[in-house]
Structures are given as C-alpha cells and as structure tokens.
Amino acid sequence: MLALADHALGQQAAAEADLAKVRAALGNDAVSNYAEIYAQWSQPAEALRFFDTAVRNRDPGLLDVLLDPLLDPLRDDPRFKAGWRG
C-alpha cells in the first residue's frame, strides 16, 4: 500500500522503491498485487502483464477480481475482460 500512497502523494521515486522492496520480498507470490499497483499508477500495459501472469498462476489474490476497486482502471480493456473469464 505504501507504493500506492507515495504515488498518490506525487513521490514516484519512493513509490517505485516501495514496490521494489515488496517484489524483492515476495517475488512472484504477489503478482495480482503488482497488477493492482500498476493499474492505479495508470500503467495499463504493465498491469495487464501482471494480471495475465496472475490468471495463469491462479493467484489467490484474484478471488475478488470482480469487486477489486484497484483494478477498476482495467475493466474496460478487452484483455482484462478475457483474462478473468478465461
């Protein structure tokens, strides 16, 4: 969540450092979270890349994909729609 907060505060370097720490600690165990972060950072291509990985890996973080407000920026993208129905 720090990555989202720092981004919202306009502190992108700090947000990226926050994300790097999470990725170093969790690796591929949190790819659905990375999709959320990149969606909120208005980086849909990167968000969808992680979303696709999460779908392929059956990431448990996607259990609430239909209700997750952090993924709202992706909802109109056909790749997103195809992914969660897959």
C-alpha positions in Angstrom: 0.0 0.0 0.0 2.9 2.3 0.5 3.6 2.2 -3.2 0.1 3.5 -3.8 0.3 6.2 -1.1 3.6 7.5 -2.3 2.4 7.6 -5.9 -0.8 9.5 -4.8 1.5 12.0 -3.0 3.5 12.5 -6.2 6.5 10.8 -4.8 7.1 8.4 -7.7 10.7 7.5 -6.8 9.6 6.5 -3.3 6.7 4.5 -4.7 9.0 2.6 -7.1 11.3 1.9 -4.1 8.4 0.6 -2.1 7.3 -1.7 -4.9 10.9 -2.9 -5.4 11.0 -3.9 -1.7 7.8 -5.8 -2.0 8.9 -7.6 -5.2 12.3 -8.5 -3.5 10.4 -9.9 -0.5 7.5 -11.7 -2.3 8.7 -12.3 -5.8 6.0 -14.0 -7.9 3.8 -14.7 -4.9 2.1 -11.3 -5.2 1.6 -10.8 -8.9 -2.1 -9.8 -8.5 -0.9 -7.1 -6.2 1.5 -5.8 -8.8 -1.4 -5.7 -11.3 -3.3 -3.5 -8.8 -0.4 -1.2 -8.3 0.3 -0.6 -12.0 -3.4 -0.2 -12.7 -3.5 2.6 -10.1 -0.3 4.1 -11.5 -2.1 4.4 -14.9 0.2 1.9 -16.5 -2.3 -0.5 -18.0 0.2 -2.4 -20.2 2.3 -3.4 -17.1 -0.8 -4.0 -15.0 -2.2 -6.4 -17.7 1.1 -8.2 -17.9 1.0 -9.0 -14.2 -2.8 -9.7 -14.4 -2.2 -12.3 -17.1 0.5 -13.9 -15.0 -1.8 -13.9 -12.0 -4.6 -15.6 -14.1 -2.2 -18.2 -15.5 -0.8 -18.9 -12.0 -4.3 -19.0 -10.5 -3.2 -16.4 -8.0 -5.5 -16.5 -4.9 -5.4 -12.7 -4.9 -7.8 -12.7 -7.8 -10.6 -14.2 -5.8 -12.2 -10.8 -5.6 -11.3 -9.7 -9.1 -14.9 -8.7 -9.9 -15.1 -6.4 -6.8 -11.5 -5.1 -6.5 -11.6 -1.3 -6.9 -7.9 -1.2 -7.5 -8.4 -3.0 -10.8 -11.2 -0.5 -12.0 -8.9 1.2 -14.4 -8.6 -2.0 -16.4 -12.3 -3.0 -16.5 -13.0 -1.7 -20.0 -9.9 -3.3 -21.5 -10.9 -6.3 -23.6 -7.7 -8.2 -22.4 -8.9 -7.8 -18.8 -12.3 -9.0 -19.6 -11.0 -12.0 -21.5 -8.5 -12.8 -18.7 -10.8 -13.1 -15.7 -13.4 -15.1 -17.7 -10.6 -17.5 -19.0 
